[in-house]
Amino acid sequence: MVTIGSAGELGNLVSVRTPRQWKRYWANLARDRHDEETDPKHRTFFQHRRTVLHRLRTSLGLEPIPDVMRYLSDLESERQAAGCIPTIDGLGVVPIEGKDERPAFDYVFPFAGSSRDHAPLDDIRAYLAAAPPAHRCAFVRDAIFWWVVDETSELWLLLQNVHVHR
């Protein structure tokens, strides 16, 4: 079983659109995982990962998705039909109930032209203060996808405190 282990892998996954790309994506991921798993430096990590995956499968009844490409395509279609707000990762977010000042469908990630190495925190704060709730929700998903966000970053703390209701 191969799992998605990082935002980068997820980003690559959601950009796959053809069966040929799909085969190449999984072959490369499986090769990389094999290389990592056989590296003694990573042995403990992968032992823990296998334990966690086993517990998830047995405790929650999770099963592998046999055709991930079809699953993602169906999910994307369902979300588009439900009027989800599009996000960079292609999955979108469910619109928030209630009235916004602007329709949710006009959301566009406002920092797509900015550096992926540096998050402009003051500009982000200003955007979040003015954005309607549905846009803030989509922004959080896109920000985590766009910038490297970990538990020690200022952006993480900022995103943790975003309220999606006025």
Secondary structure, DSSP 4 states (H G I P E B T S, - for coil): -----SHHHHHHHHH--SHHHHHHHHHHHHHHHHHHHHSGGGHHHHHHHHHHHHHHHHHH-----S-HHHHHHHHHHHHHHTTPBP-TTSS-BPPPSS--SS-GGG---TTTTS-SS---HHHHHHHHHHS-HHHHHHHHHHHHHHS---TTSHHHHHHHT--S--
